[in-house]
Structures are given as structure tokens and as C-alpha cells.
Amino acid sequence: MTELWLQGAACVDLRDAAAYARERPAGAVRLDAEDVLLRSYLLPPRHRPLVLIGGPADRIPLLVTSLLSAGYPEVRHFSAAMWQAHLPVETGPPTRSHLWEPAQALHEALALHALPRGATALDVACGTGRNAVWLAVQGFDVLAVDLLPDALERVQDRAARLGAVLRTQQMDVEFPGALDDMHADLVVVVRFLDRALFGPLQRVVNPGGLLVYETFTIDQLEQGHPKNPKYLLRHDELPGAFPDLATLSYQEGFFDGAHLARLIAQRPR
């Protein structure tokens, strides 16, 4: 395994909690084998390679095979006795608490325009909550909405593992008027597209607040999913979709394993 490969890999420590607390690979997050097999929402995006540490020897072949089948480009395992020969050692409090990352546009949005701790955030079509839970950890008052109850259960599982608090609500955001009574300082929409919501979404944003919108462009057809143009943005479509908001940043390109458009916009005070 090359050093360059290791630098880009996410590390899952499968050893018991006591061993992990004493020392661990730098940046490793502890999960159980069952988490890896059954709770993929706790893992990083599938374009990242993975390193597994320790764990039950009889289950490692199944874990590696399952992760490769799920689309991870490389998966390697180091035994509990051998990992120190390959990876830097970390002691003291863990430097990472989770493997998944929020949308990069969220980092960029808060760098462009910081919002105060306790500001309200609405994550629309939140999925399994990688963005909503990250915002809750940052101190936002978060409401995560999604149509699927099992998605919201996963949001709460993520949050509970980190001691974060947020609210969830089952909602069909595509139902006419669903967003009419909602307001937030930060509105987040990631990898979801319903053009009928463009108007309602910009009205949800409080004065001085931000909209962060990231989803697939038409170029994503070459990746095979989504296939329906209804769910794919045309080039340069997104900046013109919210005329009442001022564009702070806009990008199109291949990010995080997908062809995406990223918009950060602000409602004037």
C-alpha cells in the first residue's frame, strides 16, 4: 500500500472501545462490524478508500467483500498487532468523531458568511442526515425533514452517537404549500431537485440568511444515476433559479465522486 493511498483513506477501527481509547490510528473512528455491514450511512462516501483495523478475524473477509461490492475502490485490513507498522499512532482524545463529511458547500458557505451559534437551519430532503447532524454539532438549531421515516431514524442514530440534538419531521416537501410556514437562517438542499420548490425555498430564507443548494447536473448521466433529466440541472440553471437571493458563490464540476452544481446565496437584509 502506498503512502499516497493511505493519505486519502478513511480508517475504521473495529477493536473494542478500551483498545481504541488507549491508542488508535490517527483520524480513525470506532465502529462495530455490524455498523459496517448494516449502517452504511455511518461510512464515508463510496469514492473514498477504506482501511479496517482489528475486529473479529472470521468476519473480515465478509466485511471487505461487502465494502468492495458497495463501490469502495479499495479496502484493506490491518490486524490489531500490525496496524502500527503502517499507520501513525494517535493517543488522547480522538481527533475525529465520524467518518462521513457534510457537503463541501456548507463549509464554504459558513466561511463566506458566518452565522451565530443557535441560528436556525432547515435541511430539506435530509436523507440520512450527514448535513443536518454536522450542523447540530456546530451549534445550529436544526430541523431535518424528509419523506421517509427510516431516513429520519438514521438521522437520530447519527445524532445520538455524537451527543447532538436536533429535530426531525416527516414531510412531503413536494406537496403544495408544505414549506409556506417555515423560516430559517440557513436552508440546505443537497442532492435533491424539484424545480417547483425554487420559489418556496427562497421565501423560507430569513433576511441575512443563506441558501446552500448542491445537486446533480446533466453531466451526471455519464455516471448512470440519476437517469431522469427531471432530477438533473442544466448547465448554469441554478444561479437564476432564486432571483430574490444574491449569489455569493457558484461552481459546477466533478466533486465528491459526482457531477454537481453548488450554489451559495443570501437573502438581503
Summary of the structure (lengths in Angstrom):
residues: 269
radius of gyration: 19.8
end to end distance: 52.8
largest distance: 59.8
contacts: 821
relative contact order: 0.12
helix: 34%
strand: 27%
